[in-house]
Amino acid sequence: MTFLRENTAVSVYIAALAPDGTHLLANRRLTLDENQNDPFAWTPDSKAVLFSSNRNGTPQIFKQFIDQPLAENLMTSAEQLLQPR
């Protein structure tokens, strides 16, 4: 599960859902920078989150594994890249 926390910069957080589905367990921030990081999808194996970020000046597509501190840039373009699936 991913969710957004609204503030001056959107960050990606991850957490486990309680077995009864009523609350989150052990939530933590995945993206550790102060850029606009908008999560959109999980990889099929649920080991990484796909998100767009403006960390390089223009929105680009990134993938970050849930056990890694840094994101991998998947696509770069002069145009804005948003909403990875």
Rosetta constraint file for C-alpha pairs under 8 A:
AtomPair CA 1 CA 14 HARMONIC 6.08 0.50
AtomPair CA 1 CA 15 HARMONIC 6.14 0.50
AtomPair CA 1 CA 16 HARMONIC 6.77 0.50
AtomPair CA 1 CA 17 HARMONIC 7.30 0.50
AtomPair CA 2 CA 12 HARMONIC 6.92 0.50
AtomPair CA 2 CA 13 HARMONIC 5.84 0.50
AtomPair CA 2 CA 14 HARMONIC 4.98 0.50
AtomPair CA 2 CA 15 HARMONIC 6.97 0.50
AtomPair CA 2 CA 39 HARMONIC 7.21 0.50
AtomPair CA 3 CA 12 HARMONIC 6.72 0.50
AtomPair CA 3 CA 13 HARMONIC 5.92 0.50
AtomPair CA 3 CA 14 HARMONIC 6.92 0.50
AtomPair CA 3 CA 39 HARMONIC 7.79 0.50
AtomPair CA 4 CA 10 HARMONIC 6.54 0.50
AtomPair CA 4 CA 11 HARMONIC 6.39 0.50
AtomPair CA 4 CA 12 HARMONIC 6.14 0.50
AtomPair CA 4 CA 13 HARMONIC 6.73 0.50
AtomPair CA 4 CA 38 HARMONIC 7.81 0.50
AtomPair CA 4 CA 39 HARMONIC 7.87 0.50
AtomPair CA 5 CA 10 HARMONIC 6.38 0.50
AtomPair CA 5 CA 11 HARMONIC 6.57 0.50
AtomPair CA 5 CA 12 HARMONIC 7.80 0.50
AtomPair CA 5 CA 13 HARMONIC 7.84 0.50
AtomPair CA 6 CA 10 HARMONIC 6.04 0.50
AtomPair CA 9 CA 34 HARMONIC 5.98 0.50
AtomPair CA 9 CA 35 HARMONIC 5.74 0.50
AtomPair CA 9 CA 36 HARMONIC 5.06 0.50
AtomPair CA 9 CA 37 HARMONIC 7.46 0.50
AtomPair CA 10 CA 34 HARMONIC 7.89 0.50
AtomPair CA 10 CA 35 HARMONIC 7.06 0.50
AtomPair CA 10 CA 36 HARMONIC 4.96 0.50
AtomPair CA 10 CA 37 HARMONIC 5.35 0.50
AtomPair CA 10 CA 38 HARMONIC 6.36 0.50
AtomPair CA 11 CA 29 HARMONIC 7.22 0.50
AtomPair CA 11 CA 30 HARMONIC 7.62 0.50
AtomPair CA 11 CA 31 HARMONIC 5.94 0.50
AtomPair CA 11 CA 32 HARMONIC 7.73 0.50
AtomPair CA 11 CA 33 HARMONIC 7.93 0.50
AtomPair CA 11 CA 34 HARMONIC 7.46 0.50
AtomPair CA 11 CA 35 HARMONIC 7.53 0.50
AtomPair CA 11 CA 36 HARMONIC 6.70 0.50
AtomPair CA 11 CA 37 HARMONIC 5.17 0.50
AtomPair CA 11 CA 38 HARMONIC 6.85 0.50
AtomPair CA 12 CA 29 HARMONIC 5.99 0.50
AtomPair CA 12 CA 30 HARMONIC 5.41 0.50
AtomPair CA 12 CA 31 HARMONIC 5.42 0.50
AtomPair CA 12 CA 37 HARMONIC 6.37 0.50
AtomPair CA 12 CA 38 HARMONIC 6.84 0.50
AtomPair CA 12 CA 39 HARMONIC 6.19 0.50
AtomPair CA 13 CA 27 HARMONIC 6.75 0.50
AtomPair CA 13 CA 28 HARMONIC 5.47 0.50
AtomPair CA 13 CA 29 HARMONIC 4.20 0.50
AtomPair CA 13 CA 30 HARMONIC 5.17 0.50
AtomPair CA 13 CA 31 HARMONIC 7.28 0.50
AtomPair CA 14 CA 27 HARMONIC 5.55 0.50
AtomPair CA 14 CA 28 HARMONIC 5.62 0.50
AtomPair CA 14 CA 29 HARMONIC 6.39 0.50
AtomPair CA 14 CA 30 HARMONIC 6.45 0.50
AtomPair CA 14 CA 66 HARMONIC 7.93 0.50
AtomPair CA 15 CA 24 HARMONIC 6.04 0.50
AtomPair CA 15 CA 25 HARMONIC 5.86 0.50
AtomPair CA 15 CA 26 HARMONIC 5.64 0.50
AtomPair CA 15 CA 27 HARMONIC 4.04 0.50
AtomPair CA 15 CA 28 HARMONIC 6.41 0.50
AtomPair CA 16 CA 24 HARMONIC 5.72 0.50
AtomPair CA 16 CA 25 HARMONIC 5.09 0.50
AtomPair CA 16 CA 26 HARMONIC 6.49 0.50
AtomPair CA 16 CA 27 HARMONIC 6.92 0.50
AtomPair CA 17 CA 21 HARMONIC 5.82 0.50
AtomPair CA 17 CA 22 HARMONIC 7.57 0.50
AtomPair CA 17 CA 23 HARMONIC 6.14 0.50
AtomPair CA 17 CA 24 HARMONIC 4.70 0.50
AtomPair CA 17 CA 25 HARMONIC 5.93 0.50
AtomPair CA 18 CA 22 HARMONIC 6.35 0.50
AtomPair CA 18 CA 23 HARMONIC 5.59 0.50
AtomPair CA 18 CA 24 HARMONIC 5.72 0.50
AtomPair CA 18 CA 25 HARMONIC 6.04 0.50
AtomPair CA 30 CA 66 HARMONIC 6.89 0.50
AtomPair CA 30 CA 69 HARMONIC 7.26 0.50
AtomPair CA 31 CA 37 HARMONIC 7.38 0.50
AtomPair CA 31 CA 69 HARMONIC 7.48 0.50
AtomPair CA 31 CA 70 HARMONIC 7.54 0.50
AtomPair CA 31 CA 71 HARMONIC 7.80 0.50
AtomPair CA 32 CA 69 HARMONIC 7.53 0.50
AtomPair CA 35 CA 53 HARMONIC 6.79 0.50
AtomPair CA 35 CA 54 HARMONIC 6.26 0.50
AtomPair CA 35 CA 55 HARMONIC 5.48 0.50
AtomPair CA 36 CA 52 HARMONIC 7.98 0.50
AtomPair CA 36 CA 53 HARMONIC 5.40 0.50
AtomPair CA 36 CA 54 HARMONIC 5.72 0.50
AtomPair CA 36 CA 55 HARMONIC 7.13 0.50
AtomPair CA 37 CA 51 HARMONIC 6.45 0.50
AtomPair CA 37 CA 52 HARMONIC 5.78 0.50
AtomPair CA 37 CA 53 HARMONIC 4.46 0.50
AtomPair CA 37 CA 54 HARMONIC 7.11 0.50
AtomPair CA 38 CA 51 HARMONIC 5.30 0.50
AtomPair CA 38 CA 52 HARMONIC 5.30 0.50
AtomPair CA 38 CA 53 HARMONIC 6.37 0.50
AtomPair CA 39 CA 49 HARMONIC 6.89 0.50
AtomPair CA 39 CA 50 HARMONIC 6.05 0.50
AtomPair CA 39 CA 51 HARMONIC 4.13 0.50
AtomPair CA 39 CA 52 HARMONIC 6.60 0.50
AtomPair CA 39 CA 83 HARMONIC 7.85 0.50
AtomPair CA 40 CA 49 HARMONIC 7.65 0.50
AtomPair CA 40 CA 50 HARMONIC 6.00 0.50
AtomPair CA 40 CA 51 HARMONIC 5.46 0.50
AtomPair CA 40 CA 52 HARMONIC 7.79 0.50
AtomPair CA 40 CA 83 HARMONIC 5.76 0.50
AtomPair CA 40 CA 84 HARMONIC 6.06 0.50
AtomPair CA 40 CA 85 HARMONIC 6.66 0.50
AtomPair CA 41 CA 49 HARMONIC 5.91 0.50
AtomPair CA 41 CA 50 HARMONIC 5.17 0.50
AtomPair CA 41 CA 51 HARMONIC 7.02 0.50
AtomPair CA 41 CA 84 HARMONIC 6.73 0.50
AtomPair CA 41 CA 85 HARMONIC 5.56 0.50
AtomPair CA 42 CA 46 HARMONIC 5.52 0.50
AtomPair CA 42 CA 47 HARMONIC 7.44 0.50
AtomPair CA 42 CA 48 HARMONIC 5.85 0.50
AtomPair CA 42 CA 49 HARMONIC 4.55 0.50
AtomPair CA 42 CA 50 HARMONIC 5.87 0.50
AtomPair CA 42 CA 85 HARMONIC 7.92 0.50
AtomPair CA 43 CA 47 HARMONIC 6.43 0.50
AtomPair CA 43 CA 48 HARMONIC 5.49 0.50
AtomPair CA 43 CA 49 HARMONIC 6.20 0.50
AtomPair CA 43 CA 50 HARMONIC 6.97 0.50
AtomPair CA 47 CA 65 HARMONIC 5.63 0.50
AtomPair CA 47 CA 66 HARMONIC 5.93 0.50
AtomPair CA 48 CA 63 HARMONIC 6.36 0.50
AtomPair CA 48 CA 64 HARMONIC 5.22 0.50
AtomPair CA 48 CA 65 HARMONIC 3.87 0.50
AtomPair CA 48 CA 66 HARMONIC 5.39 0.50
AtomPair CA 49 CA 63 HARMONIC 5.64 0.50
AtomPair CA 49 CA 64 HARMONIC 5.43 0.50
AtomPair CA 49 CA 65 HARMONIC 6.40 0.50
AtomPair CA 49 CA 66 HARMONIC 7.19 0.50
AtomPair CA 50 CA 61 HARMONIC 7.21 0.50
AtomPair CA 50 CA 62 HARMONIC 5.78 0.50
AtomPair CA 50 CA 63 HARMONIC 4.58 0.50
AtomPair CA 50 CA 64 HARMONIC 6.70 0.50
AtomPair CA 50 CA 84 HARMONIC 6.15 0.50
AtomPair CA 50 CA 85 HARMONIC 7.23 0.50
AtomPair CA 51 CA 61 HARMONIC 5.89 0.50
AtomPair CA 51 CA 62 HARMONIC 5.39 0.50
AtomPair CA 51 CA 63 HARMONIC 6.42 0.50
AtomPair CA 51 CA 82 HARMONIC 7.88 0.50
AtomPair CA 51 CA 83 HARMONIC 6.91 0.50
AtomPair CA 51 CA 84 HARMONIC 6.25 0.50
AtomPair CA 52 CA 59 HARMONIC 6.00 0.50
AtomPair CA 52 CA 60 HARMONIC 5.33 0.50
AtomPair CA 52 CA 61 HARMONIC 4.57 0.50
AtomPair CA 52 CA 62 HARMONIC 5.94 0.50
AtomPair CA 52 CA 81 HARMONIC 6.95 0.50
AtomPair CA 52 CA 82 HARMONIC 5.47 0.50
AtomPair CA 52 CA 83 HARMONIC 6.43 0.50
AtomPair CA 52 CA 84 HARMONIC 7.00 0.50
AtomPair CA 53 CA 58 HARMONIC 7.73 0.50
AtomPair CA 53 CA 59 HARMONIC 5.03 0.50
AtomPair CA 53 CA 60 HARMONIC 5.53 0.50
AtomPair CA 53 CA 61 HARMONIC 6.61 0.50
AtomPair CA 53 CA 62 HARMONIC 7.13 0.50
AtomPair CA 54 CA 58 HARMONIC 4.98 0.50
AtomPair CA 54 CA 59 HARMONIC 4.17 0.50
AtomPair CA 54 CA 60 HARMONIC 6.38 0.50
AtomPair CA 55 CA 59 HARMONIC 7.37 0.50
AtomPair CA 56 CA 60 HARMONIC 7.76 0.50
AtomPair CA 58 CA 78 HARMONIC 7.24 0.50
AtomPair CA 58 CA 79 HARMONIC 7.35 0.50
AtomPair CA 58 CA 80 HARMONIC 5.95 0.50
AtomPair CA 58 CA 81 HARMONIC 7.95 0.50
AtomPair CA 59 CA 79 HARMONIC 7.87 0.50
AtomPair CA 59 CA 80 HARMONIC 4.95 0.50
AtomPair CA 59 CA 81 HARMONIC 5.36 0.50
AtomPair CA 59 CA 82 HARMONIC 6.58 0.50
AtomPair CA 60 CA 73 HARMONIC 7.42 0.50
AtomPair CA 60 CA 74 HARMONIC 7.86 0.50
AtomPair CA 60 CA 75 HARMONIC 6.09 0.50
AtomPair CA 60 CA 76 HARMONIC 5.74 0.50
AtomPair CA 60 CA 77 HARMONIC 7.18 0.50
AtomPair CA 60 CA 80 HARMONIC 6.49 0.50
AtomPair CA 60 CA 81 HARMONIC 4.84 0.50
AtomPair CA 60 CA 82 HARMONIC 6.71 0.50
AtomPair CA 61 CA 73 HARMONIC 6.16 0.50
AtomPair CA 61 CA 74 HARMONIC 5.53 0.50
AtomPair CA 61 CA 75 HARMONIC 5.28 0.50
AtomPair CA 61 CA 76 HARMONIC 7.23 0.50
AtomPair CA 61 CA 81 HARMONIC 6.16 0.50
AtomPair CA 61 CA 82 HARMONIC 6.74 0.50
AtomPair CA 61 CA 83 HARMONIC 7.98 0.50
AtomPair CA 61 CA 84 HARMONIC 6.58 0.50
AtomPair CA 62 CA 71 HARMONIC 6.08 0.50
AtomPair CA 62 CA 72 HARMONIC 5.43 0.50
AtomPair CA 62 CA 73 HARMONIC 4.51 0.50
AtomPair CA 62 CA 74 HARMONIC 5.22 0.50
AtomPair CA 62 CA 75 HARMONIC 7.20 0.50
AtomPair CA 63 CA 71 HARMONIC 5.53 0.50
AtomPair CA 63 CA 72 HARMONIC 5.19 0.50
AtomPair CA 63 CA 73 HARMONIC 6.58 0.50
AtomPair CA 63 CA 74 HARMONIC 6.68 0.50
AtomPair CA 64 CA 68 HARMONIC 6.81 0.50
AtomPair CA 64 CA 69 HARMONIC 7.88 0.50
AtomPair CA 64 CA 70 HARMONIC 6.48 0.50
AtomPair CA 64 CA 71 HARMONIC 4.27 0.50
AtomPair CA 64 CA 72 HARMONIC 6.04 0.50
AtomPair CA 65 CA 71 HARMONIC 7.32 0.50
AtomPair CA 75 CA 81 HARMONIC 7.82 0.50
AtomPair CA 76 CA 81 HARMONIC 7.81 0.50
AtomPair CA 77 CA 81 HARMONIC 7.21 0.50
